[in-house]
Amino acid sequence: MSLLPKPHVFCELPRRIERALADCLVLARYELAFEIEATVVTLKGCVASYYHKQLAQESLRQVVGLQAIRNEIEVRQPTP
């Protein structure tokens, strides 16, 4: 018995991740990107606070098919 998701789950993974990030209105102002390798997603981009970094990660927690989230988002304070 395999613990990996069915193949159709892999095909839908990018769309599910995009939707989860888009559903969080706070994150809409940032240009976040992601890379998928098997069932691991890596988040990239820049946000203004550690709260927003964590929010991006937590928004993906319930995405079906993901087994791990690698959060490489950088926190940079906005310049005045």
LUMTOR-870104 format. One line per 8 residues: number of its first residue (from 1); their letters; for each residue x, y, z of N, C-alpha, C. Coordinates in steps of 0.1 Angstrom, whole numbers, m for minus. Layout:
N
NUM = A = X Y Z X Y Z X Y Z  ...
//
This chain:
80
1 = MSLLPKPH = 8 m12 0 0 0 0 9 12 0  6 21 m9 14 34 m11 8 45 m3  17 53 3 12 65 10 12 77 1  16 76 m11 16 87 m20 2 90 m26  m1 102 m28 m15 105 m33 m16 100 m48  m28 98 m52 m31 94 m65 m26 104 m76  m23 99 m88 m17 108 m98 m25 121 m101  m39 120 m101 m46 132 m104 m45 143 m93
9 = VFCELPRR = m41 139 m81 m38 148 m70 m26 156 m74  m16 150 m79 m3 157 m83 m6 167 m94  m15 163 m104 m18 173 m115 m25 185 m110  m33 184 m99 m41 195 m94 m34 203 m83  m22 198 m79 m15 205 m68 m11 219 m71  m6 223 m83 m3 237 m85 m15 246 m84  m26 242 m89 m39 249 m89 m44 251 m74  m43 240 m67 m47 241 m53 m38 250 m44
17 = IERALADC = m25 250 m47 m16 259 m40 m19 273 m44  m21 276 m56 m24 290 m61 m37 295 m54  m47 286 m54 m60 290 m48 m58 293 m33  m51 284 m26 m49 286 m12 m42 299 m9  m32 303 m17 m25 316 m15 m34 327 m18  m42 326 m29 m51 337 m34 m62 339 m24  m67 329 m17 m78 330 m8 m74 338 4  m61 340 7 m57 348 18 m55 362 13
25 = LVLARYEL = m64 371 16 m63 384 11 m51 392 15  m46 389 27 m35 396 32 m22 394 23  m22 382 18 m10 378 9 m11 383 m5  m23 388 m9 m25 393 m23 m16 404 m27  m11 412 m18 m2 423 m22 12 419 m25  16 406 m22 29 401 m24 30 392 m36  42 392 m42 44 383 m53 51 371 m48  43 361 m45 49 349 m39 49 338 m50
33 = AFEIEATV = 59 330 m50 61 319 m59 63 306 m52  62 295 m59 64 282 m53 70 273 m63  76 263 m58 82 252 m66 77 239 m59  73 229 m68 68 216 m63 78 205 m67  82 197 m57 90 186 m60 83 174 m53  77 165 m61 69 154 m55 58 159 m47  59 157 m34 48 162 m25 53 173 m16  64 179 m19 70 190 m11 69 203 m19
41 = VTLKGCVA = 64 214 m13 63 227 m19 73 236 m12  80 244 m20 89 254 m15 83 268 m18  81 276 m8 75 289 m10 87 299 m11  86 309 m20 96 319 m22 89 332 m24  97 343 m21 92 356 m23 96 365 m11  91 377 m10 94 386 1 81 391 7  80 392 20 69 398 27 74 408 37  65 415 43 69 426 52 70 422 67
49 = SYYHKQLA = 65 410 70 66 406 85 67 391 86  71 386 97 72 372 100 58 366 101  49 374 105 35 370 106 30 366 92  33 374 82 29 371 68 36 359 63  48 357 66 56 346 62 49 333 68  46 333 80 39 322 87 25 320 81  18 331 78 5 330 72 5 323 59  15 326 50 16 319 37 18 304 39
57 = QESLRQVV = 26 300 49 29 286 52 16 279 57  10 286 66 m2 280 72 m14 279 62  m14 288 52 m25 287 42 m24 275 34  m13 269 33 m11 256 25 m12 244 33  m14 245 46 m14 233 55 m25 223 51  m36 228 47 m48 219 44 m48 215 29  m38 218 21 m39 215 6 m37 200 5  m46 193 m1 m46 179 m3 m34 175 m12
65 = GLQAIRNE = m26 166 m8 m15 161 m16 m2 166 m12  m1 176 m3 12 181 2 15 173 14  28 169 15 33 163 27 43 171 35  48 182 28 58 190 35 58 204 28  60 214 36 61 228 31 75 234 36  83 238 26 96 244 29 94 260 27  95 267 37 92 281 37 105 289 35  108 294 23 120 302 20 117 316 18
73 = IEVRQPTP = 105 321 22 101 335 20 110 343 29  114 355 23 122 364 31 114 375 37  118 380 48 111 391 55 119 403 53  113 413 47 120 426 45 111 437 49  116 446 57 108 457 61 106 467 49  94 472 47 92 482 36 101 494 38  106 499 27 114 512 28 105 524 28  108 534 36 100 546 38 100 554 25
//
